[in-house]
Amino acid sequence: MRPTLALLSPDLIERIDAEARTVLATLGVRVHNDEVLNLLEDCGGHVDRDEHQAQMPEEMIDRALSGAPRTVTLYDLEGRNAVELAGGSVHFTPGSSALTLLDGERDEARPPDTADYVRYARLVGRLEHIATQSTAFIPADVPEGISDSYRLYLSLMFCDKPVITGGFGLDSLAVMKDLLLAVRGSESALKEKPFAVFSCCALAPLSWSEVTSAHLIQCARASIPAEIISMPMAGFTSPVTLVGTLVQHTAEVLSGVVISQCASAGAPVLFGGSATIFDVRHATAPMGAVESAMLSCACNEIGKHLHLPTQAYIGLTDAKVVDAQAGLEASMGATMAALSGINSVAGPGMMDYQNCFSLEKLVLDNEMCGMALRLARGIEPCEDFPSLRRFEELLAEKHLMISEHTRHHLREEQHLPGPLIERAERSKWEALGRESLADKARAEVARLTGDGAASSLPADVRKQLVQRMEHEAKRCGMDRMPPIET
């Protein structure tokens, strides 16, 4: 039996869904993009161009949901099946788009650079329980105009895992698509074996910007999977009640599903979200709050009710250093996500309201994710019945350490963590130098990033990526890109 966490009753999910549809049909959403408004009108929406407002009748929503795929499969750079986002499958990915990096030696946040990103990409490629990479933070040594495509470029150059990415610029997606096509070789091959998901964010309340809505329809037309993310803050940009925020979140994500399917029927989408509460004491949106985690898990339940694969930002911390708060907030969120069955869980490595990333926290979170995934598998019998023979062996041998049953089932039954998790006796720990968790994390980052490994892309593909990125860098005023080891 798989353990599960459910926060909403079936009746409440139905009511939230119905209320969200009423909001879309009556109030609609504001869309600051004329092309998207044209699409919505052509598909049966009621558009007020003066107000940039589009109402979506229920039949329009039903039509969009019926055409959206129920499974999104991602492949690695070599074309191997890597991740299937569907049902109760759970896959962890790092948080994304941080502005600063926590310096592991000084415990201070600083602007990251290209070398930092290369270390990150190499690191995430070797973390067993992190299924996909993300464009985790923004290097400060390149112009803002290429920061979207540059992060994707570095990810492809140094890691084979599928990548969760996105963009902030109106023209950035075209460049990023060129990079994806260089890897796959053709649009049909990219459609057949996608290896990137783009985050497309609605604006609370009930709005889409020109950039994010443009990215959403561009992804749909290219069959690039898009995770549609709503970001309400309970008590500020959405109702203070969790149910009220869930109604708004559902309406905003549904509006994105409709936009995507109007652009291209059958386009792959994820029912995503980054809902939080608003802490009035500090005017912040705490990602580590238990209510924020509850919202993410509840959004997942609604997404599954709508038969869509799901995504959520959960398992993050608002701590400023890798301390006890970082551990307790992240582990609670990751555990809840695993028990809820969120398909794509974005959060490992992220701190400080998604503003800061930590490589040391990422390696610790990898262990956290491994434990959460083991918990989600639950308890099942493994040649345990009938039991009499096993206990006869135990009584005869006085232990079962070398029993055939033990040797056969040990690794599937017990999650054996890596060197960060201390399980030795105190005397051995002291003899080995009383190494702290922070020291272990720094050493593990150095160990996993120290050999200069790159991704498995062929030399000719790597050359294409470099040429395309150099062209874009020159367009944005750079004489040369920062040097990287390839």
Backbone torsions as a table, in degrees:
resi	resn	phi	psi	omega
1	MET	NA	128.2	178.0
2	ARG	-85.3	127.4	176.9
3	PRO	-69.9	141.5	-178.2
4	THR	-135.2	157.0	174.3
5	LEU	-119.1	125.5	176.9
6	ALA	-130.6	127.4	-177.7
7	LEU	-105.7	-17.8	-176.3
8	LEU	-120.2	139.1	173.0
9	SER	-76.5	157.0	176.7
10	PRO	-55.6	-38.6	179.6
11	ASP	-64.8	-39.4	-179.4
12	LEU	-69.1	-38.7	176.6
13	ILE	-59.8	-45.0	178.8
14	GLU	-60.0	-41.2	-177.9
15	ARG	-67.9	-42.6	178.9
16	ILE	-62.3	-44.2	178.3
17	ASP	-59.3	-46.3	-178.7
18	ALA	-63.9	-41.4	179.4
19	GLU	-65.6	-39.6	178.8
20	ALA	-62.8	-40.4	178.3
21	ARG	-65.2	-37.9	177.2
22	THR	-63.2	-41.2	177.9
23	VAL	-60.2	-45.3	-178.3
24	LEU	-68.5	-36.8	-178.9
25	ALA	-75.1	-29.6	-174.1
26	THR	-98.1	-51.0	-178.2
27	LEU	-94.8	-37.0	-179.5
28	GLY	74.1	-166.1	178.1
29	VAL	-127.3	152.1	176.1
30	ARG	-89.8	128.2	-177.4
31	VAL	-125.8	115.3	-176.7
32	HIS	-92.9	53.4	-177.9
33	ASN	-155.2	111.4	-175.3
34	ASP	-63.9	-36.5	179.3
35	GLU	-63.0	-40.9	179.0
36	VAL	-67.9	-40.6	176.5
37	LEU	-60.0	-39.2	177.3
38	ASN	-62.5	-43.0	178.5
39	LEU	-59.7	-47.8	-177.8
40	LEU	-63.0	-40.6	178.7
41	GLU	-65.1	-41.9	179.4
42	ASP	-63.8	-27.4	-178.2
43	CYS	-93.8	6.3	175.6
44	GLY	108.2	6.2	176.9
45	GLY	-79.4	159.0	177.3
46	HIS	-102.5	113.9	-169.9
47	VAL	-112.4	131.8	171.1
48	ASP	-110.2	101.9	-173.3
49	ARG	-69.8	-32.1	178.6
50	ASP	-62.6	-37.6	-179.1
51	GLU	-97.5	-1.4	-176.0
52	HIS	54.8	40.4	-174.3
53	GLN	-113.9	138.4	178.7
54	ALA	-131.0	122.8	174.1
55	GLN	-95.5	142.8	-174.3
56	MET	-121.0	104.4	178.4
57	PRO	-61.6	157.9	-175.1
58	GLU	-60.7	-38.1	-179.4
59	GLU	-64.9	-29.6	176.8
60	MET	-67.6	-40.2	177.7
61	ILE	-66.3	-46.2	179.8
62	ASP	-59.6	-41.1	-179.3
63	ARG	-63.9	-41.1	179.9
64	ALA	-65.4	-45.0	-178.5
65	LEU	-65.3	-36.9	-177.4
66	SER	-67.6	-25.5	-178.5
67	GLY	-92.9	-16.9	-176.9
68	ALA	-74.2	135.3	-180.0
69	PRO	-62.3	146.5	179.4
70	ARG	-89.0	-9.9	179.8
71	THR	-135.1	137.7	171.6
72	VAL	-120.3	118.6	179.1
73	THR	-105.5	132.3	178.4
74	LEU	-113.9	147.4	-178.7
75	TYR	-118.6	158.8	176.1
76	ASP	-84.2	-178.2	-174.3
77	LEU	-64.7	-24.5	179.2
78	GLU	-87.4	-1.2	176.9
79	GLY	91.3	12.2	178.7
80	ARG	-88.6	142.2	177.0
81	ASN	-59.0	122.9	-174.5
82	ALA	-117.6	-42.0	-172.3
83	VAL	-144.2	131.9	173.3
84	GLU	-117.7	114.9	-177.8
85	LEU	-95.8	100.6	-176.9
86	ALA	-172.5	159.9	174.5
87	GLY	54.2	-132.0	-178.8
88	GLY	-101.3	13.0	180.0
89	SER	-65.5	143.4	-177.3
90	VAL	-125.7	128.7	179.4
91	HIS	-136.6	132.8	-177.9
92	PHE	-98.6	142.3	175.6
93	THR	-137.8	148.7	178.8
94	PRO	-62.9	155.3	169.8
95	GLY	-62.1	167.9	-171.3
96	SER	-136.4	158.2	169.6
97	SER	65.4	32.0	174.5
98	ALA	-67.7	151.3	-179.6
99	LEU	-93.1	-21.1	-178.1
100	THR	-131.2	163.9	176.9
101	LEU	-123.7	135.4	177.2
102	LEU	-78.7	117.1	177.5
103	ASP	-70.9	115.6	-174.4
104	GLY	-66.1	-23.5	-179.9
105	GLU	-82.2	-36.1	-173.6
106	ARG	-108.4	-6.5	-176.0
107	ASP	55.5	39.4	178.7
108	GLU	-126.4	141.4	176.4
109	ALA	-80.6	135.8	179.6
110	ARG	-142.9	163.1	175.5
111	PRO	-65.1	132.4	177.9
112	PRO	-81.4	162.5	176.9
113	ASP	-131.8	-175.4	-176.7
114	THR	-58.8	-43.8	-179.5
115	ALA	-60.4	-38.2	176.8
116	ASP	-61.9	-42.7	-177.1
117	TYR	-68.0	-38.7	177.5
118	VAL	-61.1	-43.1	176.9
119	ARG	-61.2	-41.9	178.7
120	TYR	-60.4	-49.0	-176.6
121	ALA	-62.4	-41.3	176.6
122	ARG	-63.2	-39.6	-178.1
123	LEU	-65.5	-50.6	-174.8
124	VAL	-65.1	-27.1	177.7
125	GLY	-65.4	-17.8	-175.5
126	ARG	-112.8	7.8	179.7
127	LEU	-94.1	117.5	-169.5
128	GLU	-62.1	-36.5	-171.2
129	HIS	-100.5	6.3	173.8
130	ILE	-103.5	108.4	-169.0
131	ALA	-77.4	-33.9	-177.0
132	THR	-132.8	158.1	173.4
133	GLN	-95.1	164.3	173.3
134	SER	-132.6	163.6	172.7
135	THR	-82.7	82.5	-158.8
136	ALA	-68.8	-38.9	-179.6
137	PHE	-147.9	167.3	-169.0
138	ILE	-106.7	109.2	178.0
139	PRO	-59.3	134.9	-176.6
140	ALA	-91.3	-0.3	-177.5
141	ASP	-98.2	16.8	171.8
142	VAL	-130.9	157.8	-179.6
143	PRO	-64.1	151.2	179.1
144	GLU	-57.1	-31.7	-176.8
145	GLY	-63.6	-21.8	179.0
146	ILE	-115.7	7.9	-173.6
147	SER	-63.3	-32.8	178.9
148	ASP	-65.9	-56.4	-176.7
149	SER	-69.2	-31.0	-178.5
150	TYR	-66.3	-40.0	177.8
151	ARG	-63.8	-42.9	178.2
152	LEU	-64.3	-41.6	178.0
153	TYR	-55.6	-49.2	179.8
154	LEU	-65.2	-37.7	177.9
155	SER	-60.7	-43.5	-178.8
156	LEU	-70.9	-30.7	-178.7
157	MET	-74.6	-24.5	-169.8
158	PHE	-128.6	7.2	179.5
159	CYS	-152.2	138.6	-178.2
160	ASP	-88.9	-12.4	-173.8
161	LYS	-72.2	153.6	172.5
162	PRO	-55.0	155.1	-172.8
163	VAL	-124.4	134.3	172.5
164	ILE	-98.1	120.6	-172.0
165	THR	-139.4	-163.6	-178.3
166	GLY	168.0	178.1	-177.9
167	GLY	-147.3	157.8	179.7
168	PHE	-112.4	-10.7	-177.4
169	GLY	-103.6	149.3	-176.6
170	LEU	-63.9	-34.4	-176.0
171	ASP	-101.6	0.4	-172.0
172	SER	-69.1	-31.1	-174.1
173	LEU	-66.4	-31.8	179.0
174	ALA	-61.9	-42.9	178.5
175	VAL	-66.6	-42.3	-179.0
176	MET	-65.1	-37.3	176.2
177	LYS	-64.0	-39.2	176.7
178	ASP	-58.5	-39.9	178.6
179	LEU	-64.5	-42.4	178.9
180	LEU	-63.9	-41.1	-179.5
181	LEU	-67.6	-33.0	176.9
182	ALA	-62.1	-35.6	180.0
183	VAL	-73.9	-47.1	-175.6
184	ARG	-84.9	-29.8	176.4
185	GLY	102.0	-28.3	-179.9
186	SER	-159.2	162.4	178.5
187	GLU	-66.0	-36.9	179.1
188	SER	-66.8	-38.6	178.2
189	ALA	-68.3	-36.5	178.1
190	LEU	-66.8	-39.2	178.0
191	LYS	-66.8	-38.6	-177.9
192	GLU	-70.3	-39.4	-177.3
193	LYS	-132.2	75.7	179.7
194	PRO	-68.2	145.9	178.4
195	PHE	-133.7	13.5	177.7
196	ALA	-139.4	144.2	172.6
197	VAL	-120.9	133.5	179.2
198	PHE	-104.3	132.4	174.6
199	SER	-81.7	127.3	177.9
200	CYS	-125.8	115.3	-167.8
201	CYS	-106.2	128.1	168.0
202	ALA	-75.4	158.4	177.2
203	LEU	-106.6	130.1	177.4
204	ALA	-83.8	137.4	0.2
205	PRO	-97.0	131.1	166.0
206	LEU	52.8	57.7	-175.4
207	SER	-151.4	152.8	173.6
208	TRP	-129.2	132.7	177.8
209	SER	-80.0	167.5	177.3
210	GLU	-59.8	-43.3	-175.7
211	VAL	-69.2	-52.7	-173.7
212	THR	-66.8	-36.8	178.1
213	SER	-69.9	-35.7	176.3
214	ALA	-63.9	-43.8	178.0
215	HIS	-61.1	-38.0	-178.2
216	LEU	-63.3	-44.9	-178.7
217	ILE	-75.0	-30.3	176.2
218	GLN	-66.1	-41.3	176.4
219	CYS	-61.7	-45.3	-178.2
220	ALA	-59.9	-44.0	-177.6
221	ARG	-69.7	-23.9	178.3
222	ALA	-97.4	3.2	-176.8
223	SER	58.1	30.2	173.4
224	ILE	-87.0	123.4	-179.8
225	PRO	-56.9	138.3	178.8
226	ALA	-123.8	131.0	171.0
227	GLU	-94.1	119.3	-175.7
228	ILE	-90.8	115.4	-169.0
229	ILE	-115.3	125.5	173.1
230	SER	-104.6	142.8	-172.9
231	MET	-129.3	51.9	179.6
232	PRO	-70.9	150.6	174.3
233	MET	-116.9	111.5	-175.4
234	ALA	-62.8	121.6	-178.9
235	GLY	97.6	-3.2	178.4
236	PHE	-132.7	-69.8	179.0
237	THR	-102.8	11.9	173.5
238	SER	-155.8	166.4	-179.2
239	PRO	-56.1	149.1	-177.1
240	VAL	-68.2	-25.1	179.1
241	THR	-76.5	146.6	-179.1
242	LEU	-65.7	-37.9	178.8
243	VAL	-65.3	-43.6	178.0
244	GLY	-60.1	-41.5	177.6
245	THR	-65.8	-36.5	177.8
246	LEU	-65.2	-36.3	176.1
247	VAL	-62.1	-46.9	-179.6
248	GLN	-65.3	-45.0	179.1
249	HIS	-56.9	-46.2	-179.2
250	THR	-62.3	-42.3	178.7
251	ALA	-62.3	-43.4	-177.9
252	GLU	-66.8	-42.7	178.9
253	VAL	-68.6	-42.1	177.0
254	LEU	-58.3	-38.2	178.3
255	SER	-62.5	-37.1	176.3
256	GLY	-67.2	-38.4	176.3
257	VAL	-60.5	-43.5	179.5
258	VAL	-62.5	-47.2	179.9
259	ILE	-58.5	-45.4	-179.0
260	SER	-61.1	-47.5	-176.3
261	GLN	-72.0	-28.1	173.4
262	CYS	-66.8	-34.5	178.8
263	ALA	-72.0	-37.9	179.9
264	SER	-161.7	107.6	-179.2
265	ALA	-59.7	132.7	-179.4
266	GLY	88.9	3.7	178.4
267	ALA	-61.8	137.5	-178.1
268	PRO	-74.3	129.9	180.0
269	VAL	-138.3	155.2	173.0
270	LEU	-115.8	139.5	174.5
271	PHE	-81.5	96.8	-171.4
272	GLY	-109.1	-178.8	177.5
273	GLY	177.6	156.9	175.8
274	SER	-143.5	52.1	-179.2
275	ALA	-74.7	141.0	178.0
276	THR	-138.7	170.9	165.4
277	ILE	-89.6	169.0	175.0
278	PHE	-114.6	118.7	-179.8
279	ASP	-85.8	105.8	-174.0
280	VAL	-67.5	-21.2	-178.9
281	ARG	-68.1	-34.9	-175.1
282	HIS	-120.3	-0.3	-176.2
283	ALA	54.7	49.2	-179.9
284	THR	-127.6	164.5	176.2
285	ALA	-114.4	87.2	-173.2
286	PRO	-70.1	116.2	178.3
287	MET	-74.4	-23.0	-178.8
288	GLY	-88.2	-2.3	-180.0
289	ALA	-65.4	143.3	-179.3
290	VAL	-62.7	-34.3	178.9
291	GLU	-66.6	-34.6	176.4
292	SER	-64.3	-41.6	176.4
293	ALA	-63.9	-40.0	178.4
294	MET	-62.2	-41.1	177.9
295	LEU	-61.7	-42.9	-179.9
296	SER	-62.2	-43.5	-179.4
297	CYS	-67.4	-38.9	178.3
298	ALA	-67.3	-39.4	176.1
299	CYS	-59.6	-38.1	176.9
300	ASN	-61.1	-41.3	178.9
301	GLU	-63.1	-38.6	178.5
302	ILE	-68.5	-42.0	177.9
303	GLY	-60.1	-40.5	178.8
304	LYS	-69.4	-34.3	174.9
305	HIS	-60.5	-32.3	179.4
306	LEU	-88.9	3.7	176.4
307	HIS	65.4	36.0	177.2
308	LEU	-114.5	146.2	169.8
309	PRO	-63.7	154.0	-168.9
310	THR	-123.3	156.4	177.6
311	GLN	-143.4	152.0	174.0
312	ALA	-159.7	148.5	169.6
313	TYR	-87.4	107.1	-176.4
314	ILE	-157.7	151.9	-174.5
315	GLY	89.8	21.1	177.6
316	LEU	-99.0	175.7	174.7
317	THR	-137.4	153.7	174.6
318	ASP	-98.3	2.4	178.0
319	ALA	-63.6	155.3	-177.6
320	LYS	-97.6	-16.5	175.9
321	VAL	-136.2	169.1	179.6
322	VAL	-81.4	88.9	-175.6
323	ASP	-129.4	-166.2	-177.6
324	ALA	-62.8	-38.6	177.4
325	GLN	-60.9	-42.7	178.8
326	ALA	-59.0	-42.2	-178.7
327	GLY	-68.3	-44.8	-174.9
328	LEU	-71.3	-38.7	-179.6
329	GLU	-69.4	-46.1	-177.9
330	ALA	-66.6	-42.3	-176.8
331	SER	-69.2	-36.9	176.8
332	MET	-63.0	-45.2	-180.0
333	GLY	-64.0	-44.6	-179.3
334	ALA	-63.6	-39.1	178.9
335	THR	-65.4	-45.5	178.5
336	MET	-61.6	-40.6	-179.6
337	ALA	-63.3	-43.3	-179.1
338	ALA	-65.6	-41.4	179.9
339	LEU	-71.1	-27.1	178.6
340	SER	-80.0	-22.1	-178.4
341	GLY	80.7	30.7	174.5
342	ILE	-64.9	127.9	-172.2
343	ASN	-70.4	-45.4	179.2
344	SER	-122.7	111.7	-173.3
345	VAL	-106.1	108.4	-178.1
346	ALA	-99.0	123.9	-179.9
347	GLY	173.4	-39.1	-176.7
348	PRO	-50.5	136.3	178.7
349	GLY	87.8	-13.2	-171.7
350	MET	-94.7	143.1	-177.0
351	MET	-140.6	171.1	165.6
352	ASP	54.1	58.1	177.8
353	TYR	56.8	37.0	-179.1
354	GLN	68.4	16.5	-179.8
355	ASN	-92.1	-19.6	-171.4
356	CYS	-134.6	141.8	177.8
357	PHE	-117.9	148.8	179.8
358	SER	-134.5	123.4	175.8
359	LEU	-67.1	-36.9	179.1
360	GLU	-65.9	-39.9	177.1
361	LYS	-67.4	-33.4	179.9
362	LEU	-61.8	-42.5	179.7
363	VAL	-69.5	-33.4	174.9
364	LEU	-69.3	-41.7	178.7
365	ASP	-64.4	-30.1	175.2
366	ASN	-57.5	-41.7	176.5
367	GLU	-66.0	-42.3	177.6
368	MET	-58.0	-43.5	-179.3
369	CYS	-66.0	-38.9	177.6
370	GLY	-60.7	-42.0	178.2
371	MET	-65.9	-42.7	-179.2
372	ALA	-64.3	-39.8	178.9
373	LEU	-67.3	-35.8	175.7
374	ARG	-65.1	-42.8	177.6
375	LEU	-58.2	-42.4	-176.8
376	ALA	-65.6	-23.0	177.5
377	ARG	-73.2	-21.7	176.1
378	GLY	73.2	-160.3	-177.1
379	ILE	-119.4	123.4	178.8
380	GLU	-133.1	149.4	177.7
381	PRO	-67.7	139.4	178.1
382	CYS	-130.4	87.8	-176.8
383	GLU	54.6	38.5	-177.5
384	ASP	-94.2	-15.7	-178.4
385	PHE	-121.9	133.3	-6.2
386	PRO	-71.3	153.1	-172.2
387	SER	-92.8	-14.8	-170.0
388	LEU	-58.0	-42.5	-178.3
389	ARG	-61.0	-39.5	-179.6
390	ARG	-63.4	-40.5	-177.9
391	PHE	-77.8	-26.8	172.2
392	GLU	-64.1	-41.9	176.9
393	GLU	-63.6	-42.4	-179.8
394	LEU	-62.4	-44.1	-179.8
395	LEU	-67.3	-33.5	-179.4
396	ALA	-75.7	-41.4	-174.7
397	GLU	-94.1	-17.1	-177.8
398	LYS	74.3	-4.6	174.9
399	HIS	-161.9	168.3	179.2
400	LEU	-125.1	24.7	-174.8
401	MET	-61.6	-38.0	-177.0
402	ILE	-112.1	16.1	176.5
403	SER	-61.0	145.1	176.3
404	GLU	-58.2	-37.4	178.4
405	HIS	-62.6	-42.7	178.9
406	THR	-64.4	-48.1	-177.3
407	ARG	-63.9	-31.9	-177.9
408	HIS	-76.1	-34.9	-170.2
409	HIS	-111.7	-3.6	-172.8
410	LEU	-56.2	-51.4	-172.0
411	ARG	-75.0	-24.3	176.7
412	GLU	-83.7	-24.0	-179.1
413	GLU	-89.5	-34.4	-175.9
414	GLN	-114.7	127.5	172.9
415	HIS	-82.1	117.0	-178.8
416	LEU	-101.1	105.3	-175.9
417	PRO	-70.0	166.6	179.0
418	GLY	-80.4	-166.7	-171.7
419	PRO	-69.2	-11.8	-179.9
420	LEU	-72.0	-31.1	-174.8
421	ILE	-88.4	119.7	-174.6
422	GLU	-85.3	117.2	177.5
423	ARG	-127.6	1.4	179.0
424	ALA	-76.4	161.8	174.7
425	GLU	-65.4	157.5	-176.9
426	ARG	-57.7	-41.7	-177.4
427	SER	-60.2	-40.3	178.8
428	LYS	-69.9	-40.9	177.8
429	TRP	-59.1	-44.1	179.8
430	GLU	-66.2	-39.7	-179.4
431	ALA	-65.0	-28.9	-179.9
432	LEU	-88.1	6.2	172.9
433	GLY	106.1	10.9	176.9
434	ARG	53.4	45.7	-174.8
435	GLU	-66.7	131.2	-179.8
436	SER	-81.3	166.5	177.3
437	LEU	-60.9	-41.5	179.3
438	ALA	-61.4	-42.0	178.5
439	ASP	-63.2	-42.9	179.7
440	LYS	-63.6	-41.3	-178.8
441	ALA	-64.6	-43.1	178.0
442	ARG	-62.1	-42.4	-179.5
443	ALA	-65.3	-38.2	-179.6
444	GLU	-68.3	-40.5	175.7
445	VAL	-59.7	-45.4	179.9
446	ALA	-63.2	-40.8	-178.8
447	ARG	-64.5	-42.4	-173.8
448	LEU	-81.5	-13.1	-177.5
449	THR	-116.1	6.8	-167.2
450	GLY	-87.4	-7.0	-172.0
451	ASP	-102.6	3.4	176.3
452	GLY	71.7	25.6	-177.5
453	ALA	-69.1	146.7	175.2
454	ALA	-117.1	177.5	176.5
455	SER	-72.4	173.0	-174.5
456	SER	-88.9	11.9	-178.2
457	LEU	-61.3	140.4	176.5
458	PRO	-62.2	158.2	-176.2
459	ALA	-60.2	-37.2	-177.6
460	ASP	-69.4	-34.1	176.9
461	VAL	-69.8	-41.4	177.8
462	ARG	-59.8	-39.3	179.3
463	LYS	-63.9	-40.4	177.6
464	GLN	-62.5	-42.5	179.2
465	LEU	-61.7	-44.9	-179.8
466	VAL	-62.2	-45.2	-178.5
467	GLN	-62.9	-42.8	-179.0
468	ARG	-66.7	-38.8	-178.7
469	MET	-72.0	-37.5	177.7
470	GLU	-63.7	-39.6	178.5
471	HIS	-62.2	-43.5	180.0
472	GLU	-68.4	-38.0	178.7
473	ALA	-63.1	-42.3	178.4
474	LYS	-64.4	-37.7	178.0
475	ARG	-61.1	-29.7	-178.9
476	CYS	-96.0	12.0	172.0
477	GLY	96.1	7.4	178.4
478	MET	-91.1	131.2	175.2
479	ASP	-72.2	-37.8	178.0
480	ARG	-153.0	151.7	178.2
481	MET	-80.9	159.1	174.1
482	PRO	-57.6	140.5	-178.6
483	PRO	-68.0	142.7	174.1
484	ILE	-133.1	151.8	177.2
485	GLU	-84.9	120.9	178.6
486	THR	-121.2	NA	NA
